[in-house]
């Protein structure tokens, strides 16, 4: 079972930046598609960004496109979410996700059912 540990959350002023990191256990990280999701109180988890196993394909929610960037470093078993131009409405818990099931295409997945491992989440709070 892959374990995912997020870090980098915290408090930021509106317009500033934060970078989230997620470190995965195991030796097969380079074969996993990875993603970031967030969940607002009382709502389902929503897609934020995804990256294919090679890093060659990415996907973003419209609400973060142009502000957030997902990247991965396979040598460090780490996926990042660079969040720029933060807004108060970005305030919530962010989750890292991994698709560890075998994939046959180099795809960035944008739905939660594609992923089978989840981190514990990290809180991001943006002040106005």
SVG drawing of the C-alpha trace seen along z (x, -y; Angstrom):
<svg xmlns="http://www.w3.org/2000/svg" viewBox="-22 -41 38 44">
<polyline fill="none" stroke="black" stroke-width="0.4" points="0.0,0.0 1.4,-3.3 1.6,-6.0 1.3,-9.6 2.4,-12.5 1.6,-16.1 3.4,-19.1 3.6,-22.8 0.2,-24.0 -0.3,-26.9 -1.4,-30.5 -0.8,-32.9 -2.1,-36.4 -4.2,-36.7 -2.1,-37.1 0.9,-35.3 2.1,-31.8 2.4,-28.4 4.0,-25.2 2.6,-21.9 4.6,-18.7 3.6,-15.1 6.1,-12.3 5.1,-8.8 6.5,-5.6 7.5,-2.6 9.7,-2.0 7.2,-2.5 6.4,-6.1 7.5,-6.7 4.7,-4.5 1.9,-6.4 -0.3,-9.1 -0.6,-11.7 -3.2,-14.3 -4.2,-17.0 -7.7,-17.4 -9.4,-19.7 -12.5,-19.4 -14.7,-22.2 -16.8,-21.7 -20.0,-19.8 -18.9,-19.1 -17.4,-16.3 -13.7,-16.2 -13.0,-18.2 -10.2,-17.9 -7.5,-20.5 -4.6,-19.2 -3.3,-16.0 -0.1,-14.8 0.7,-11.7 3.3,-9.2 5.9,-10.6 5.0,-14.2 4.3,-14.8 0.6,-15.5 -1.1,-17.7 -4.7,-18.7 -6.2,-21.5 -9.6,-22.6 -10.8,-25.8 -10.8,-27.5 -7.0,-27.2 -5.8,-27.2 -3.1,-29.8 -2.5,-30.1 -1.5,-26.6 1.1,-24.3 1.6,-20.6 5.0,-19.0 6.8,-15.8 10.3,-14.7 10.5,-11.0 14.0,-10.8 12.5,-12.2 9.1,-10.3 7.5,-13.7 4.7,-15.6 4.3,-19.4 1.5,-21.9 2.8,-25.4 -0.1,-27.8 0.3,-31.4 -2.1,-34.3 -3.9,-32.7 -7.4,-33.7 -9.4,-33.4 -11.7,-31.0 -8.8,-28.6 -8.9,-28.1 -9.6,-24.4 -7.9,-21.1 -5.8,-19.8 -5.2,-16.1 -2.6,-14.3 -3.7,-11.2 -1.9,-8.4 -3.2,-6.0 -1.2,-2.9 -3.2,-0.6 -1.5,0.2 -2.1,-2.4 -1.8,-1.8 -1.6,-5.4 0.2,-8.5 -2.8,-10.2 -3.4,-13.0 -6.6,-11.9 -9.1,-14.5 -11.6,-12.5 -11.3,-11.0 -12.3,-7.4 -9.1,-7.2 -7.0,-7.3 -6.6,-4.6 -4.3,-6.1 -4.8,-9.3 -2.9,-11.4 -4.1,-12.7 -4.5,-16.3 -2.9,-19.6 -4.7,-22.8 -4.3,-25.9 -5.7,-29.2 -5.6,-32.3 -6.4,-35.6 -7.9,-38.6"/>
</svg>
